[in-house]
Protein backbone atom coordinates (compact mmCIF):
# COMPACT_ATOMS: atom_id res chain seq x y z
CA UNK A 1 0.00 0.00 0.00
CA UNK A 2 1.09 3.56 -0.70
CA UNK A 3 -1.71 5.89 0.35
CA UNK A 4 -0.39 9.06 -1.26
CA UNK A 5 0.99 9.30 -4.82
CA UNK A 6 3.24 12.14 -3.63
CA UNK A 7 5.00 9.62 -1.40
CA UNK A 8 5.79 7.15 -4.18
CA UNK A 9 9.34 8.46 -3.87
CA UNK A 10 9.46 7.08 -0.32
CA UNK A 11 8.70 3.58 -1.59
CA UNK A 12 11.35 4.03 -4.27
CA UNK A 13 13.84 5.22 -1.66
CA UNK A 14 13.14 2.22 0.59
CA UNK A 15 13.43 -0.21 -2.31
CA UNK A 16 16.79 1.31 -3.21
CA UNK A 17 17.97 1.04 0.39
CA UNK A 18 16.99 -2.60 0.48
CA UNK A 19 18.80 -3.27 -2.79
CA UNK A 20 21.91 -1.56 -1.45
CA UNK A 21 21.91 -3.74 1.65
CA UNK A 22 20.97 -1.18 4.30
CA UNK A 23 18.53 -3.76 5.65
CA UNK A 24 16.97 -6.96 4.39
CA UNK A 25 13.51 -5.81 5.47
CA UNK A 26 12.09 -2.29 5.66
CA UNK A 27 8.61 -1.01 6.44
CA UNK A 28 7.41 2.57 6.86
CA UNK A 29 4.23 4.36 7.87
CA UNK A 30 3.70 8.11 7.61
CA UNK A 31 0.78 10.09 9.01
CA UNK A 32 0.09 13.76 8.28
CA UNK A 33 -2.64 15.75 10.05
CA UNK A 34 -4.02 12.50 11.44
CA UNK A 35 -4.31 10.74 8.08
CA UNK A 36 -2.28 7.76 6.93
CA UNK A 37 -0.47 8.96 3.81
CA UNK A 38 2.06 6.18 3.37
CA UNK A 39 2.37 2.53 4.33
CA UNK A 40 4.78 0.15 2.62
CA UNK A 41 6.91 -2.92 3.19
CA UNK A 42 9.94 -4.07 1.26
CA UNK A 43 12.47 -6.85 1.05
CA UNK A 44 12.99 -10.02 3.01
CA UNK A 45 12.06 -10.76 6.60
CA UNK A 46 14.90 -13.27 6.74
CA UNK A 47 17.90 -14.14 4.60
CA UNK A 48 19.45 -16.89 6.77
CA UNK A 49 19.21 -19.84 6.85
CA UNK A 50 16.40 -19.47 4.29
CA UNK A 51 15.06 -16.48 2.38
CA UNK A 52 11.57 -15.37 3.45
CA UNK A 53 9.81 -12.35 1.86
CA UNK A 54 8.53 -9.63 4.19
CA UNK A 55 4.74 -9.71 4.54
CA UNK A 56 2.54 -6.76 5.57
CA UNK A 57 1.81 -8.03 9.08
CA UNK A 58 5.28 -9.31 9.98
CA UNK A 59 6.45 -8.06 13.36
CA UNK A 60 9.71 -6.20 13.93
CA UNK A 61 11.64 -6.12 17.19
CA UNK A 62 11.41 -2.38 17.83
CA UNK A 63 14.19 -2.47 20.45
CA UNK A 64 14.52 0.84 22.32
CA UNK A 65 11.27 2.22 20.93
CA UNK A 66 10.04 0.21 23.94
CA UNK A 67 11.36 3.05 26.09
CA UNK A 68 8.77 5.49 24.73
CA UNK A 69 6.00 3.16 23.58
CA UNK A 70 5.81 1.33 26.90
CA UNK A 71 7.92 2.71 29.75
CA UNK A 72 7.75 6.50 29.31
CA UNK A 73 4.09 6.40 28.29
CA UNK A 74 3.17 4.29 31.30
CA UNK A 75 5.03 6.77 33.50
CA UNK A 76 3.06 9.62 31.92
CA UNK A 77 -0.26 7.82 32.44
CA UNK A 78 0.65 7.10 36.05
CA UNK A 79 1.49 10.74 36.58
CA UNK A 80 -1.93 11.67 35.22
CA UNK A 81 -3.54 9.24 37.64
CA UNK A 82 -1.64 10.57 40.64
CA UNK A 83 0.20 7.27 41.05
CA UNK A 84 3.65 8.64 40.30
CA UNK A 85 5.50 11.90 40.95
CA UNK A 86 8.42 12.90 38.76
CA UNK A 87 10.70 14.01 41.55
CA UNK A 88 9.96 11.09 43.86
CA UNK A 89 13.06 9.07 44.81
CA UNK A 90 13.45 5.80 42.93
CA UNK A 91 14.56 4.20 46.22
CA UNK A 92 10.94 4.38 47.42
CA UNK A 93 10.31 1.35 45.21
CA UNK A 94 13.89 0.09 44.85
CA UNK A 95 15.29 0.15 48.40
CA UNK A 96 18.65 -1.30 47.36
CA UNK A 97 19.46 2.13 45.89
CA UNK A 98 21.52 3.49 48.74
CA UNK A 99 24.19 6.12 49.28
CA UNK A 100 24.45 8.52 46.35
CA UNK A 101 22.04 6.31 44.38
CA UNK A 102 19.32 7.23 46.86
CA UNK A 103 19.28 10.66 45.18
CA UNK A 104 18.08 9.20 41.87
CA UNK A 105 14.54 10.30 41.01
CA UNK A 106 11.96 9.16 38.48
CA UNK A 107 12.83 12.25 36.45
CA UNK A 108 16.52 11.34 36.42
CA UNK A 109 15.68 7.90 35.03
CA UNK A 110 13.37 9.28 32.34
CA UNK A 111 15.89 11.84 31.08
CA UNK A 112 18.92 9.53 31.34
CA UNK A 113 20.52 11.63 34.06
CA UNK A 114 20.70 9.02 36.84
CA UNK A 115 24.47 8.66 36.60
CA UNK A 116 24.15 4.97 35.74
CA UNK A 117 26.29 3.81 32.80
CA UNK A 118 24.90 3.40 29.31
CA UNK A 119 25.09 -0.39 29.19
CA UNK A 120 26.60 -3.43 30.82
CA UNK A 121 26.46 -7.11 29.71
CA UNK A 122 24.27 -8.07 32.65
CA UNK A 123 23.16 -11.19 30.78
CA UNK A 124 26.67 -12.61 31.02
CA UNK A 125 26.24 -13.38 34.72
CA UNK A 126 22.52 -12.97 35.48
CA UNK A 127 19.40 -14.83 34.37
CA UNK A 128 15.82 -13.94 35.20
CA UNK A 129 14.14 -10.60 35.87
CA UNK A 130 15.17 -10.30 39.51
CA UNK A 131 18.80 -11.24 38.93
CA UNK A 132 19.24 -8.85 35.99
CA UNK A 133 17.49 -6.04 37.86
CA UNK A 134 19.70 -6.62 40.91
CA UNK A 135 22.81 -6.53 38.72
CA UNK A 136 21.65 -3.26 37.14
CA UNK A 137 20.98 -1.65 40.52
CA UNK A 138 24.33 -2.80 41.89
CA UNK A 139 26.25 -1.20 39.02
CA UNK A 140 28.34 1.75 40.29
CA UNK A 141 27.37 5.26 39.23
CA UNK A 142 29.59 7.02 36.74
CA UNK A 143 28.39 10.49 37.77
CA UNK A 144 26.26 12.12 40.45
CA UNK A 145 22.53 12.04 39.68
CA UNK A 146 21.39 15.07 37.71
CA UNK A 147 24.85 16.24 36.66
CA UNK A 148 25.06 14.74 33.17
CA UNK A 149 22.90 13.01 30.56
CA UNK A 150 24.11 9.66 29.21
CA UNK A 151 21.64 7.38 27.48
CA UNK A 152 21.23 4.43 29.84
CA UNK A 153 19.55 1.08 29.32
CA UNK A 154 20.24 0.35 32.97
CA UNK A 155 18.21 3.37 34.05
CA UNK A 156 15.22 2.15 32.06
CA UNK A 157 15.55 -1.36 33.44
CA UNK A 158 15.19 0.24 36.87
CA UNK A 159 12.31 2.43 35.72
CA UNK A 160 10.44 -0.56 34.31
CA UNK A 161 10.67 -2.27 37.70
CA UNK A 162 9.32 0.84 39.43
CA UNK A 163 6.33 0.97 37.10
CA UNK A 164 5.60 -2.68 37.85
CA UNK A 165 5.68 -1.92 41.59
CA UNK A 166 3.40 1.10 41.17
CA UNK A 167 0.99 -0.65 38.80
CA UNK A 168 0.95 -3.98 40.61
CA UNK A 169 1.42 -5.99 37.41
CA UNK A 170 4.25 -7.09 35.11
CA UNK A 171 5.25 -4.50 32.53
CA UNK A 172 3.83 -6.44 29.60
CA UNK A 173 0.39 -6.64 31.21
CA UNK A 174 0.45 -2.95 32.11
CA UNK A 175 1.32 -2.18 28.51
CA UNK A 176 -1.47 -4.35 27.12
CA UNK A 177 -4.13 -2.94 29.43
CA UNK A 178 -3.16 0.71 29.61
CA UNK A 179 -1.52 1.42 26.23
CA UNK A 180 -2.10 -1.24 23.56
CA UNK A 181 -5.87 -1.30 24.05
CA UNK A 182 -6.54 2.43 24.46
CA UNK A 183 -4.11 3.38 21.65
CA UNK A 184 -5.55 0.69 19.32
CA UNK A 185 -2.19 -1.04 18.89
CA UNK A 186 -3.47 -4.34 17.55
CA UNK A 187 -0.12 -5.88 16.66
CA UNK A 188 2.18 -4.67 19.44
CA UNK A 189 3.21 -6.78 22.43
CA UNK A 190 5.96 -8.31 24.52
CA UNK A 191 6.81 -12.01 24.49
CA UNK A 192 7.06 -12.79 28.24
CA UNK A 193 9.02 -15.94 28.96
CA UNK A 194 7.00 -16.57 32.12
CA UNK A 195 3.97 -17.35 29.90
CA UNK A 196 5.21 -19.96 27.39
CA UNK A 197 1.69 -20.89 26.24
CA UNK A 198 0.91 -17.30 25.27
CA UNK A 199 4.30 -16.89 23.57
CA UNK A 200 3.76 -20.11 21.61
CA UNK A 201 0.32 -18.92 20.51
CA UNK A 202 1.66 -15.59 19.30
CA UNK A 203 4.42 -17.32 17.37
CA UNK A 204 1.77 -19.35 15.59
CA UNK A 205 -0.48 -16.35 14.94
CA UNK A 206 2.29 -13.97 13.81
CA UNK A 207 5.40 -14.03 11.65
CA UNK A 208 8.50 -12.26 12.96
CA UNK A 209 11.30 -10.42 11.21
CA UNK A 210 14.74 -11.90 11.88
CA UNK A 211 17.36 -9.98 13.83
CA UNK A 212 20.99 -10.85 14.61
CA UNK A 213 22.80 -14.10 14.06
CA UNK A 214 24.27 -14.37 17.55
CA UNK A 215 27.29 -16.58 18.34
CA UNK A 216 25.69 -17.50 21.66
CA UNK A 217 21.99 -17.62 20.77
CA UNK A 218 21.95 -18.51 17.08
CA UNK A 219 19.56 -16.75 14.70
CA UNK A 220 17.32 -14.45 16.73
CA UNK A 221 13.79 -14.46 15.37
CA UNK A 222 10.61 -14.41 17.41
CA UNK A 223 12.45 -13.50 20.59
CA UNK A 224 13.93 -10.21 21.72
CA UNK A 225 17.28 -9.27 20.16
CA UNK A 226 18.53 -7.34 23.21
CA UNK A 227 20.55 -9.76 25.35
CA UNK A 228 19.71 -8.12 28.68
CA UNK A 229 15.98 -8.09 27.90
CA UNK A 230 16.27 -11.72 26.77
CA UNK A 231 17.95 -12.63 30.08
CA UNK A 232 15.06 -10.90 31.90
CA UNK A 233 12.57 -13.22 30.21
CA UNK A 234 11.80 -11.03 27.21
CA UNK A 235 10.35 -8.04 29.05
CA UNK A 236 12.38 -5.00 30.08
CA UNK A 237 11.79 -1.31 30.55
CA UNK A 238 14.43 -0.72 27.89
CA UNK A 239 13.51 -3.30 25.20
CA UNK A 240 11.22 -6.18 24.33
CA UNK A 241 8.30 -4.87 22.25
CA UNK A 242 7.40 -6.23 18.81
CA UNK A 243 5.28 -4.16 16.44
CA UNK A 244 4.45 -3.04 12.90
CA UNK A 245 5.15 0.32 11.26
CA UNK A 246 1.42 1.06 11.24
CA UNK A 247 1.09 0.48 14.98
CA UNK A 248 4.18 2.56 15.73
CA UNK A 249 2.71 5.42 13.67
CA UNK A 250 -0.64 5.06 15.45
CA UNK A 251 1.18 5.34 18.75
CA UNK A 252 2.92 8.53 17.59
CA UNK A 253 -0.40 9.97 16.45
CA UNK A 254 -1.79 9.27 19.91
CA UNK A 255 0.88 11.52 21.38
CA UNK A 256 0.13 14.28 18.87
CA UNK A 257 -3.51 14.08 19.90
CA UNK A 258 -2.51 14.26 23.56
CA UNK A 259 -0.56 17.45 22.86
CA UNK A 260 -3.82 18.89 21.48
CA UNK A 261 -5.76 17.78 24.54
CA UNK A 262 -7.62 15.06 22.60
CA UNK A 263 -6.34 11.82 24.11
CA UNK A 264 -6.40 9.61 27.17
CA UNK A 265 -3.21 11.35 28.25
CA UNK A 266 -3.65 14.88 29.52
CA UNK A 267 -2.33 17.81 27.51
CA UNK A 268 -0.32 19.15 30.45
CA UNK A 269 1.48 15.86 31.00
CA UNK A 270 2.11 15.36 27.29
CA UNK A 271 3.64 18.82 27.02
CA UNK A 272 5.84 18.18 30.05
CA UNK A 273 7.14 14.95 28.53
CA UNK A 274 8.17 16.47 25.18
CA UNK A 275 9.98 19.48 26.69
CA UNK A 276 13.77 19.25 26.45
CA UNK A 277 15.42 18.54 29.77
CA UNK A 278 17.81 21.17 31.20
CA UNK A 279 20.48 18.70 32.36
CA UNK A 280 23.85 19.96 31.03
CA UNK A 281 24.58 18.61 27.55
CA UNK A 282 21.21 16.91 27.21
CA UNK A 283 19.15 16.53 24.02
CA UNK A 284 16.60 14.43 25.91
CA UNK A 285 13.05 15.00 27.02
CA UNK A 286 11.11 12.77 29.44
CA UNK A 287 11.65 9.40 27.79
CA UNK A 288 11.75 10.98 24.34
CA UNK A 289 14.74 12.18 22.33
CA UNK A 290 14.85 15.53 20.53
CA UNK A 291 16.91 16.47 17.45
CA UNK A 292 20.57 16.51 18.43
CA UNK A 293 22.39 19.81 18.25
CA UNK A 294 25.30 18.01 16.57
CA UNK A 295 23.26 16.29 13.83
CA UNK A 296 20.03 14.37 13.78
CA UNK A 297 18.54 11.31 12.11
CA UNK A 298 15.44 13.45 11.46
CA UNK A 299 17.16 14.93 8.41
CA UNK A 300 17.27 18.55 7.21
CA UNK A 301 13.58 19.43 6.74
CA UNK A 302 11.38 18.07 9.51
CA UNK A 303 11.26 19.38 13.07
CA UNK A 304 12.40 22.88 12.12
CA UNK A 305 9.37 24.77 13.46
CA UNK A 306 9.04 26.51 16.81
CA UNK A 307 7.75 23.38 18.56
CA UNK A 308 10.44 21.13 17.10
CA UNK A 309 10.23 17.35 17.16
CA UNK A 310 10.50 14.35 19.44
CA UNK A 311 11.39 10.80 18.59
CA UNK A 312 13.44 7.75 19.44
CA UNK A 313 15.70 5.18 17.80
CA UNK A 314 16.01 1.42 18.23
CA UNK A 315 19.19 -0.66 17.93
CA UNK A 316 17.66 -3.10 15.44
CA UNK A 317 17.23 -0.27 12.90
CA UNK A 318 13.92 1.26 13.98
CA UNK A 319 12.84 4.84 14.57
CA UNK A 320 9.86 7.06 15.32
CA UNK A 321 9.82 10.84 14.88
CA UNK A 322 7.01 13.36 15.40
CA UNK A 323 7.14 16.82 13.79
CA UNK A 324 5.13 18.76 16.36
CA UNK A 325 4.44 21.83 14.19
CA UNK A 326 3.48 20.06 10.98
CA UNK A 327 1.72 17.15 12.72
CA UNK A 328 3.71 14.53 10.83
CA UNK A 329 4.47 11.06 12.21
CA UNK A 330 7.25 8.98 10.62
CA UNK A 331 7.70 5.34 11.63
CA UNK A 332 10.56 3.43 10.03
CA UNK A 333 11.15 -0.20 10.96
CA UNK A 334 14.04 -2.27 9.61
CA UNK A 335 16.03 -5.34 10.60
CA UNK A 336 19.30 -3.58 9.86
CA UNK A 337 21.10 -5.90 12.32
CA UNK A 338 20.19 -9.04 10.34
CA UNK A 339 22.29 -11.04 10.10
CA UNK A 340 25.65 -9.53 11.04
CA UNK A 341 24.98 -6.67 13.47
CA UNK A 342 24.75 -2.90 13.45
CA UNK A 343 26.55 -0.29 11.36
CA UNK A 344 25.43 2.76 13.31
CA UNK A 345 26.80 5.36 10.92
CA UNK A 346 25.16 3.75 7.90
CA UNK A 347 21.69 3.29 9.42
CA UNK A 348 21.68 6.80 10.88
CA UNK A 349 22.56 8.32 7.49
CA UNK A 350 19.78 6.27 5.92
CA UNK A 351 17.28 7.43 8.55
CA UNK A 352 18.11 11.06 7.81
CA UNK A 353 17.65 10.58 4.06
CA UNK A 354 14.37 8.75 4.65
CA UNK A 355 12.94 11.67 6.59
CA UNK A 356 14.07 14.10 3.90
CA UNK A 357 12.32 11.94 1.28
CA UNK A 358 9.13 12.05 3.37
CA UNK A 359 9.35 15.83 3.74
CA UNK A 360 9.96 16.29 0.03
CA UNK A 361 7.00 14.07 -0.81
CA UNK A 362 4.77 16.09 1.50
CA UNK A 363 6.02 19.37 0.04
CA UNK A 364 7.63 20.50 3.30
C-alpha positions, 0 to 999 in steps of 0.5 A, a space after each residue: 500500500 502507498 496511500 499518497 501518490 506524492 510519497 511514491 518516492 518514499 517507496 522508491 527510496 526504501 526499495 533502493 535502500 533494500 537493494 543496497 543492503 541497508 537492511 533486508 527488510 524495511 517497512 514505513 508508515 507516515 501520518 500527516 494531520 491525522 491521516 495515513 499517507 504512506 504505508 509500505 513494506 519491502 524486502 525479506 524478513 529473513 535471509 538466513 538460513 532461508 530467504 523469506 519475503 517480508 509480509 505486511 503483518 510481519 512483526 519487527 523487534 522495535 528495540 529501544 522504541 520500547 522506552 517510549 512506547 511502553 515505559 515512558 508512556 506508562 510513566 506519563 499515564 501514572 502521573 496523570 492518575 496521581 500514582 507517580 511523581 516525577 521528583 519522587 526518589 526511585 529508592 521508594 520502590 527500589 530500596 537497594 538504591 543506597 548512598 548517592 544512588 538514593 538521590 536518583 529520582 523518576 525524572 533522572 531515570 526518564 531523562 537519562 541523568 541518573 548517573 548509571 552507565 549506558 550499558 553493561 552485559 548483565 546477561 553474562 552473569 545474570 538470568 531472570 528478571 530479579 537477577 538482571 534487575 539486581 545486577 543493574 541496581 548494583 552497578 556503580 554510578 559514573 556520575 552524580 545524579 542530575 549532573 550529566 545526561 548519558 543514554 542508559 539502558 540500565 536506568 530504564 531497566 530500573 524504571 520498568 521495575 518501578 512501574 511494575 511496583 506502582 501498577 501492581 502488574 508485570 510491565 507487559 500486562 500494564 502495557 497491554 491494558 493501559 496502552 495497547 488497548 486504548 491506543 488501538 495497537 493491535 499488533 504490538 506486544 511483549 513475548 514474556 518468557 514466564 507465559 510460554 503458552 501465550 508466547 507459543 500462541 503468538 508465534 503461531 499467529 504472527 510471523 516475525 522479522 529476523 534480527 541478529 545471528 548471535 554466536 551464543 543464541 543462534 539466529 534471533 527471530 521471534 524472541 527479543 534481540 537485546 541480550 539483557 531483555 532476553 535474560 530478563 525473560 523477554 520483558 524490560 523497561 528498555 527493550 522487548 516490544 514487537 510491532 508493525 510500522 502502522 502500529 508505531 505510527 498510530 502510537 505517535 499519532 496518539 501523542 500528537 492528539 494528547 498534545 492537542 488535549 484530545 487523548 487519554 493522556 492529559 495535555 499538560 502531562 504530554 507537554 511536560 514529557 516532550 519538553 527538552 530537559 535542562 540537564 547539562 549537555 542533554 538533548 533528551 526530554 522525558 523518555 523521548 529524544 529531541 533532534 541533536 544539536 550536533 546532527 540528527 537522524 530526522 534529516 534537514 527538513 522536519 522538526 524545524 518549526 518553533 515546537 520542534 520534534 521528538 522521537 526515538 531510535 532502536 538498535 535493530 534499525 527502527 525509529 519514530 519521529 514526530 514533527 510537532 508543528 506540521 503534525 507529521 508522524 514517521 515510523 521506520 522499521 528495519 532489521 538492519 542488524 540481520 544477520 551480522 549486526 549494526 553499522 550505526 553510521 550507515 543506518 543513521 545516514 539512511 534514517 536522515 535521508 528517509 525523513 528528507 524523502 518524506 518531507 519532500 514528498 509532503 512538500 515540506 
